[in-house]
């Protein structure tokens, strides 16, 4: 089907073919299946990165609580106010 969007070429090796067959062995549109799988993969990657950021933030807060890192509430408040002013 004609499109103005860029297209990508994907080699369907044995590992990828097995993954496609596992999801849908006889899709109505293989390109749609590949697109959907790519979008789900992006979402999974995003969730993994978000979880890592939350873990790092929690670890930082725990270091503050344990006294392992310096924390100046006034400086944090000023930095927050500066960030909000620039948004």
N, CA, C and O atoms as CSV, one atom per row, in Angstrom:
chain,resi,resn,atom,element,x,y,z
A,1,UNK,N,N,0.848,-1.174,0.000
A,1,UNK,CA,C,0.000,0.000,0.000
A,1,UNK,C,C,0.899,1.245,0.000
A,1,UNK,O,O,1.843,1.295,0.789
A,2,UNK,N,N,0.654,2.227,-0.831
A,2,UNK,CA,C,1.472,3.436,-0.880
A,2,UNK,C,C,1.408,4.208,0.445
A,2,UNK,O,O,0.375,4.255,1.113
A,3,UNK,N,N,2.537,4.803,0.792
A,3,UNK,CA,C,2.606,5.604,2.011
A,3,UNK,C,C,3.658,6.688,1.844
A,3,UNK,O,O,4.593,6.548,1.056
A,4,UNK,N,N,3.496,7.751,2.584
A,4,UNK,CA,C,4.516,8.805,2.579
A,4,UNK,C,C,5.493,8.600,3.730
A,4,UNK,O,O,6.492,9.313,3.827
A,5,UNK,N,N,5.216,7.629,4.605
A,5,UNK,CA,C,6.099,7.339,5.739
A,5,UNK,C,C,7.283,6.502,5.296
A,5,UNK,O,O,7.209,5.757,4.318
A,6,UNK,N,N,8.371,6.636,6.029
A,6,UNK,CA,C,9.556,5.825,5.749
A,6,UNK,C,C,9.268,4.360,6.064
A,6,UNK,O,O,8.493,4.045,6.967
A,7,UNK,N,N,9.895,3.486,5.318
A,7,UNK,CA,C,9.753,2.052,5.551
A,7,UNK,C,C,11.087,1.510,6.028
A,7,UNK,O,O,12.134,2.112,5.791
A,8,UNK,N,N,11.045,0.369,6.703
A,8,UNK,CA,C,12.268,-0.297,7.143
A,8,UNK,C,C,12.261,-1.725,6.616
A,8,UNK,O,O,11.209,-2.334,6.419
A,9,UNK,N,N,13.448,-2.233,6.396
A,9,UNK,CA,C,13.579,-3.608,5.937
A,9,UNK,C,C,14.041,-4.446,7.124
A,9,UNK,O,O,14.994,-4.076,7.809
A,10,UNK,N,N,13.385,-5.554,7.367
A,10,UNK,CA,C,13.712,-6.428,8.489
A,10,UNK,C,C,13.970,-7.829,7.950
A,10,UNK,O,O,13.158,-8.380,7.207
A,11,UNK,N,N,15.105,-8.393,8.331
A,11,UNK,CA,C,15.420,-9.759,7.937
A,11,UNK,C,C,14.713,-10.713,8.886
A,11,UNK,O,O,14.863,-10.618,10.104
A,12,UNK,N,N,13.955,-11.616,8.331
A,12,UNK,CA,C,13.241,-12.595,9.147
A,12,UNK,C,C,14.129,-13.836,9.269
A,12,UNK,O,O,14.022,-14.784,8.491
A,13,UNK,N,N,15.015,-13.793,10.282
A,13,UNK,CA,C,15.872,-14.951,10.537
A,13,UNK,C,C,15.085,-15.978,11.342
A,13,UNK,O,O,13.915,-15.752,11.651
A,14,UNK,N,N,15.697,-17.083,11.681
A,14,UNK,CA,C,14.963,-18.157,12.363
A,14,UNK,C,C,14.420,-17.715,13.723
A,14,UNK,O,O,13.304,-18.079,14.092
A,15,UNK,N,N,15.199,-16.939,14.462
A,15,UNK,CA,C,14.747,-16.477,15.779
A,15,UNK,C,C,13.535,-15.555,15.651
A,15,UNK,O,O,12.568,-15.678,16.403
A,16,UNK,N,N,13.598,-14.631,14.689
A,16,UNK,CA,C,12.489,-13.697,14.480
A,16,UNK,C,C,11.263,-14.420,13.929
A,16,UNK,O,O,10.134,-14.126,14.322
A,17,UNK,N,N,11.486,-15.353,13.031
A,17,UNK,CA,C,10.370,-16.133,12.474
A,17,UNK,C,C,9.653,-16.900,13.586
A,17,UNK,O,O,8.425,-16.981,13.595
A,18,UNK,N,N,10.416,-17.459,14.515
A,18,UNK,CA,C,9.813,-18.181,15.633
A,18,UNK,C,C,8.994,-17.234,16.510
A,18,UNK,O,O,7.909,-17.589,16.970
A,19,UNK,N,N,9.517,-16.031,16.737
A,19,UNK,CA,C,8.785,-15.044,17.536
A,19,UNK,C,C,7.490,-14.637,16.837
A,19,UNK,O,O,6.446,-14.533,17.479
A,20,UNK,N,N,7.551,-14.410,15.546
A,20,UNK,CA,C,6.344,-14.063,14.787
A,20,UNK,C,C,5.315,-15.190,14.862
A,20,UNK,O,O,4.130,-14.948,15.093
A,21,UNK,N,N,5.778,-16.416,14.665
A,21,UNK,CA,C,4.870,-17.566,14.685
A,21,UNK,C,C,4.261,-17.768,16.070
A,21,UNK,O,O,3.113,-18.196,16.192
A,22,UNK,N,N,5.025,-17.463,17.101
A,22,UNK,CA,C,4.512,-17.609,18.468
A,22,UNK,C,C,3.362,-16.640,18.729
A,22,UNK,O,O,2.384,-16.987,19.393
A,23,UNK,N,N,3.488,-15.433,18.205
A,23,UNK,CA,C,2.445,-14.423,18.405
A,23,UNK,C,C,1.239,-14.714,17.521
A,23,UNK,O,O,0.100,-14.729,17.986
A,24,UNK,N,N,1.506,-14.945,16.245
A,24,UNK,CA,C,0.408,-15.230,15.307
A,24,UNK,C,C,0.993,-15.971,14.106
A,24,UNK,O,O,1.640,-15.356,13.259
A,25,UNK,N,N,0.774,-17.279,14.024
A,25,UNK,CA,C,1.379,-18.050,12.930
A,25,UNK,C,C,0.826,-17.715,11.548
A,25,UNK,O,O,1.482,-17.994,10.544
A,26,UNK,N,N,-0.356,-17.129,11.474
A,26,UNK,CA,C,-0.945,-16.797,10.171
A,26,UNK,C,C,-1.610,-15.419,10.248
A,26,UNK,O,O,-2.834,-15.313,10.175
A,27,UNK,N,N,-0.799,-14.364,10.394
A,27,UNK,CA,C,-1.405,-13.027,10.519
A,27,UNK,C,C,-2.009,-12.570,9.202
A,27,UNK,O,O,-1.549,-12.946,8.124
A,28,UNK,N,N,-3.047,-11.751,9.311
A,28,UNK,CA,C,-3.640,-11.163,8.098
A,28,UNK,C,C,-2.634,-10.230,7.435
A,28,UNK,O,O,-2.594,-10.108,6.211
A,29,UNK,N,N,-1.815,-9.569,8.267
A,29,UNK,CA,C,-0.796,-8.669,7.742
A,29,UNK,C,C,0.477,-8.836,8.567
A,29,UNK,O,O,0.520,-8.463,9.739
A,30,UNK,N,N,1.503,-9.395,7.952
A,30,UNK,CA,C,2.756,-9.599,8.672
A,30,UNK,C,C,3.387,-8.257,9.030
A,30,UNK,O,O,3.968,-8.117,10.107
A,31,UNK,N,N,3.280,-7.278,8.149
A,31,UNK,CA,C,3.868,-5.979,8.454
A,31,UNK,C,C,3.153,-5.329,9.644
A,31,UNK,O,O,3.799,-4.670,10.459
A,32,UNK,N,N,1.842,-5.501,9.755
A,32,UNK,CA,C,1.092,-4.958,10.895
A,32,UNK,C,C,1.520,-5.667,12.183
A,32,UNK,O,O,1.675,-5.035,13.228
A,33,UNK,N,N,1.711,-6.994,12.094
A,33,UNK,CA,C,2.162,-7.749,13.256
A,33,UNK,C,C,3.527,-7.249,13.720
A,33,UNK,O,O,3.744,-7.045,14.914
A,34,UNK,N,N,4.441,-7.053,12.781
A,34,UNK,CA,C,5.785,-6.570,13.125
A,34,UNK,C,C,5.707,-5.177,13.732
A,34,UNK,O,O,6.395,-4.891,14.712
A,35,UNK,N,N,4.884,-4.313,13.166
A,35,UNK,CA,C,4.707,-2.962,13.708
A,35,UNK,C,C,4.182,-3.025,15.133
A,35,UNK,O,O,4.703,-2.354,16.024
A,36,UNK,N,N,3.141,-3.837,15.348
A,36,UNK,CA,C,2.557,-3.958,16.688
A,36,UNK,C,C,3.566,-4.501,17.690
A,36,UNK,O,O,3.628,-4.042,18.831
A,37,UNK,N,N,4.361,-5.489,17.257
A,37,UNK,CA,C,5.378,-6.045,18.146
A,37,UNK,C,C,6.433,-4.989,18.489
A,37,UNK,O,O,6.891,-4.912,19.629
A,38,UNK,N,N,6.808,-4.190,17.513
A,38,UNK,CA,C,7.792,-3.128,17.764
A,38,UNK,C,C,7.260,-2.107,18.763
A,38,UNK,O,O,7.979,-1.684,19.669
A,39,UNK,N,N,6.017,-1.718,18.600
A,39,UNK,CA,C,5.429,-0.753,19.530
A,39,UNK,C,C,5.320,-1.329,20.943
A,39,UNK,O,O,5.554,-0.622,21.923
A,40,UNK,N,N,4.966,-2.607,21.044
A,40,UNK,CA,C,4.913,-3.249,22.369
A,40,UNK,C,C,6.308,-3.338,22.974
A,40,UNK,O,O,6.475,-3.198,24.185
A,41,UNK,N,N,7.299,-3.567,22.138
A,41,UNK,CA,C,8.682,-3.616,22.614
A,41,UNK,C,C,9.138,-2.267,23.140
A,41,UNK,O,O,9.835,-2.191,24.152
A,42,UNK,N,N,8.744,-1.202,22.449
A,42,UNK,CA,C,9.078,0.144,22.910
A,42,UNK,C,C,8.426,0.414,24.263
A,42,UNK,O,O,9.059,0.971,25.159
A,43,UNK,N,N,7.182,0.026,24.408
A,43,UNK,CA,C,6.475,0.223,25.677
A,43,UNK,C,C,7.151,-0.558,26.803
A,43,UNK,O,O,7.302,-0.042,27.910
A,44,UNK,N,N,7.555,-1.786,26.529
A,44,UNK,CA,C,8.244,-2.592,27.540
A,44,UNK,C,C,9.573,-1.945,27.924
A,44,UNK,O,O,9.932,-1.914,29.100
A,45,UNK,N,N,10.297,-1.433,26.939
A,45,UNK,CA,C,11.575,-0.749,27.206
A,45,UNK,C,C,11.334,0.506,28.037
A,45,UNK,O,O,12.084,0.786,28.972
A,46,UNK,N,N,10.300,1.255,27.704
A,46,UNK,CA,C,9.962,2.472,28.448
A,46,UNK,C,C,9.646,2.139,29.910
A,46,UNK,O,O,10.108,2.819,30.826
A,47,UNK,N,N,8.859,1.094,30.110
A,47,UNK,CA,C,8.509,0.677,31.472
A,47,UNK,C,C,9.751,0.249,32.250
A,47,UNK,O,O,9.876,0.541,33.439
A,48,UNK,N,N,10.664,-0.443,31.576
A,48,UNK,CA,C,11.897,-0.882,32.229
A,48,UNK,C,C,12.753,0.323,32.626
A,48,UNK,O,O,13.297,0.363,33.729
A,49,UNK,N,N,12.870,1.295,31.736
A,49,UNK,CA,C,13.650,2.504,32.054
A,49,UNK,C,C,13.009,3.288,33.189
A,49,UNK,O,O,13.709,3.786,34.070
A,50,UNK,N,N,11.677,3.404,33.177
A,50,UNK,CA,C,10.973,4.107,34.254
A,50,UNK,C,C,11.202,3.408,35.592
A,50,UNK,O,O,11.423,4.065,36.610
A,51,UNK,N,N,11.150,2.089,35.589
A,51,UNK,CA,C,11.382,1.323,36.816
A,51,UNK,C,C,12.803,1.550,37.317
A,51,UNK,O,O,13.019,1.672,38.522
A,52,UNK,N,N,13.766,1.608,36.415
A,52,UNK,CA,C,15.155,1.861,36.797
A,52,UNK,C,C,15.310,3.267,37.382
A,52,UNK,O,O,16.013,3.453,38.375
A,53,UNK,N,N,14.652,4.257,36.762
A,53,UNK,CA,C,14.706,5.623,37.304
A,53,UNK,C,C,14.112,5.691,38.706
A,53,UNK,O,O,14.662,6.346,39.591
A,54,UNK,N,N,12.987,5.009,38.900
A,54,UNK,CA,C,12.365,4.988,40.234
A,54,UNK,C,C,13.279,4.307,41.252
A,54,UNK,O,O,13.389,4.758,42.392
A,55,UNK,N,N,13.934,3.216,40.836
A,55,UNK,CA,C,14.844,2.520,41.729
A,55,UNK,C,C,16.009,3.420,42.117
A,55,UNK,O,O,16.399,3.474,43.284
A,56,UNK,N,N,16.567,4.129,41.131
A,56,UNK,CA,C,17.677,5.042,41.410
A,56,UNK,C,C,17.238,6.185,42.313
A,56,UNK,O,O,17.981,6.577,43.213
A,57,UNK,N,N,16.047,6.727,42.090
A,57,UNK,CA,C,15.537,7.810,42.933
A,57,UNK,C,C,15.345,7.320,44.360
A,57,UNK,O,O,15.694,8.018,45.312
A,58,UNK,N,N,14.794,6.125,44.509
A,58,UNK,CA,C,14.581,5.561,45.839
A,58,UNK,C,C,15.919,5.359,46.542
A,58,UNK,O,O,16.054,5.667,47.726
A,59,UNK,N,N,16.899,4.844,45.819
A,59,UNK,CA,C,18.223,4.632,46.399
A,59,UNK,C,C,18.842,5.957,46.852
A,59,UNK,O,O,19.465,6.024,47.912
A,60,UNK,N,N,18.669,7.008,46.048
A,60,UNK,CA,C,19.184,8.327,46.419
A,60,UNK,C,C,18.515,8.817,47.711
A,60,UNK,O,O,19.191,9.306,48.616
A,61,UNK,N,N,17.199,8.685,47.791
A,61,UNK,CA,C,16.482,9.107,48.994
A,61,UNK,C,C,16.918,8.299,50.218
A,61,UNK,O,O,17.053,8.844,51.313
A,62,UNK,N,N,17.137,7.001,50.023
A,62,UNK,CA,C,17.616,6.181,51.136
A,62,UNK,C,C,19.000,6.619,51.599
A,62,UNK,O,O,19.290,6.589,52.795
A,63,UNK,N,N,19.863,7.027,50.660
A,63,UNK,CA,C,21.193,7.530,51.038
A,63,UNK,C,C,21.065,8.802,51.869
A,63,UNK,O,O,21.824,9.009,52.816
A,64,UNK,N,N,20.108,9.648,51.517
A,64,UNK,CA,C,19.877,10.862,52.304
A,64,UNK,C,C,19.440,10.477,53.710
A,64,UNK,O,O,19.977,10.993,54.690
A,65,UNK,N,N,18.477,9.581,53.816
A,65,UNK,CA,C,17.944,9.157,55.110
A,65,UNK,C,C,19.044,8.525,55.967
A,65,UNK,O,O,19.100,8.745,57.177
A,66,UNK,N,N,19.914,7.741,55.331
A,66,UNK,CA,C,20.981,7.072,56.080
A,66,UNK,C,C,22.169,8.006,56.365
A,66,UNK,O,O,23.118,7.619,57.048
A,67,UNK,N,N,22.107,9.236,55.837
A,67,UNK,CA,C,23.198,10.185,56.044
A,67,UNK,C,C,24.423,9.907,55.202
A,67,UNK,O,O,25.518,10.362,55.531
A,68,UNK,N,N,24.255,9.165,54.117
A,68,UNK,CA,C,25.375,8.806,53.245
A,68,UNK,C,C,25.656,9.863,52.189
A,68,UNK,O,O,26.682,9.803,51.511
A,69,UNK,N,N,24.766,10.822,52.042
A,69,UNK,CA,C,24.961,11.906,51.080
A,69,UNK,C,C,24.408,13.192,51.667
A,69,UNK,O,O,23.439,13.173,52.427
A,70,UNK,N,N,25.028,14.309,51.312
A,70,UNK,CA,C,24.567,15.600,51.807
A,70,UNK,C,C,23.300,16.012,51.086
A,70,UNK,O,O,23.126,15.751,49.896
A,71,UNK,N,N,22.423,16.657,51.829
A,71,UNK,CA,C,21.182,17.136,51.237
A,71,UNK,C,C,20.825,18.447,51.909
A,71,UNK,O,O,20.687,18.516,53.131
A,72,UNK,N,N,20.680,19.477,51.106
A,72,UNK,CA,C,20.325,20.796,51.610
A,72,UNK,C,C,18.911,21.123,51.131
A,72,UNK,O,O,18.719,21.446,49.958
A,73,UNK,N,N,17.918,21.044,52.022
A,73,UNK,CA,C,16.532,21.286,51.600
A,73,UNK,C,C,16.327,22.657,50.965
A,73,UNK,O,O,15.547,22.781,50.020
A,74,UNK,N,N,17.008,23.688,51.462
A,74,UNK,CA,C,16.848,25.031,50.892
A,74,UNK,C,C,17.337,25.074,49.448
A,74,UNK,O,O,16.699,25.681,48.588
A,75,UNK,N,N,18.472,24.426,49.188
A,75,UNK,CA,C,18.998,24.387,47.816
A,75,UNK,C,C,18.068,23.591,46.903
A,75,UNK,O,O,17.858,23.966,45.750
A,76,UNK,N,N,17.512,22.497,47.414
A,76,UNK,CA,C,16.581,21.694,46.627
A,76,UNK,C,C,15.336,22.504,46.286
A,76,UNK,O,O,14.840,22.442,45.162
A,77,UNK,N,N,14.836,23.258,47.250
A,77,UNK,CA,C,13.657,24.096,47.022
A,77,UNK,C,C,13.952,25.170,45.973
A,77,UNK,O,O,13.126,25.437,45.101
A,78,UNK,N,N,15.128,25.779,46.063
A,78,UNK,CA,C,15.520,26.806,45.095
A,78,UNK,C,C,15.646,26.209,43.702
A,78,UNK,O,O,15.204,26.815,42.726
A,79,UNK,N,N,16.245,25.028,43.598
A,79,UNK,CA,C,16.399,24.365,42.295
A,79,UNK,C,C,15.045,24.018,41.701
A,79,UNK,O,O,14.832,24.159,40.497
A,80,UNK,N,N,14.133,23.565,42.545
A,80,UNK,CA,C,12.780,23.241,42.089
A,80,UNK,C,C,12.079,24.493,41.584
A,80,UNK,O,O,11.452,24.470,40.525
A,81,UNK,N,N,12.181,25.585,42.334
A,81,UNK,CA,C,11.547,26.839,41.924
A,81,UNK,C,C,12.131,27.348,40.605
A,81,UNK,O,O,11.402,27.856,39.752
A,82,UNK,N,N,13.426,27.212,40.446
A,82,UNK,CA,C,14.085,27.645,39.202
A,82,UNK,C,C,13.599,26.808,38.028
A,82,UNK,O,O,13.326,27.335,36.949
A,83,UNK,N,N,13.493,25.500,38.245
A,83,UNK,CA,C,13.004,24.621,37.177
A,83,UNK,C,C,11.569,24.962,36.805
A,83,UNK,O,O,11.238,25.020,35.621
A,84,UNK,N,N,10.721,25.188,37.786
A,84,UNK,CA,C,9.315,25.514,37.518
A,84,UNK,C,C,9.185,26.846,36.787
A,84,UNK,O,O,8.294,27.013,35.955
A,85,UNK,N,N,10.052,27.777,37.088
A,85,UNK,CA,C,10.003,29.084,36.429
A,85,UNK,C,C,10.387,28.982,34.956
A,85,UNK,O,O,9.929,29.776,34.135
A,86,UNK,N,N,11.225,28.007,34.624
A,86,UNK,CA,C,11.673,27.881,33.232
A,86,UNK,C,C,10.731,27.048,32.381
A,86,UNK,O,O,10.907,26.966,31.166
A,87,UNK,N,N,9.749,26.439,32.991
A,87,UNK,CA,C,8.814,25.580,32.235
A,87,UNK,C,C,7.672,26.377,31.690
A,87,UNK,O,O,6.792,25.824,31.031
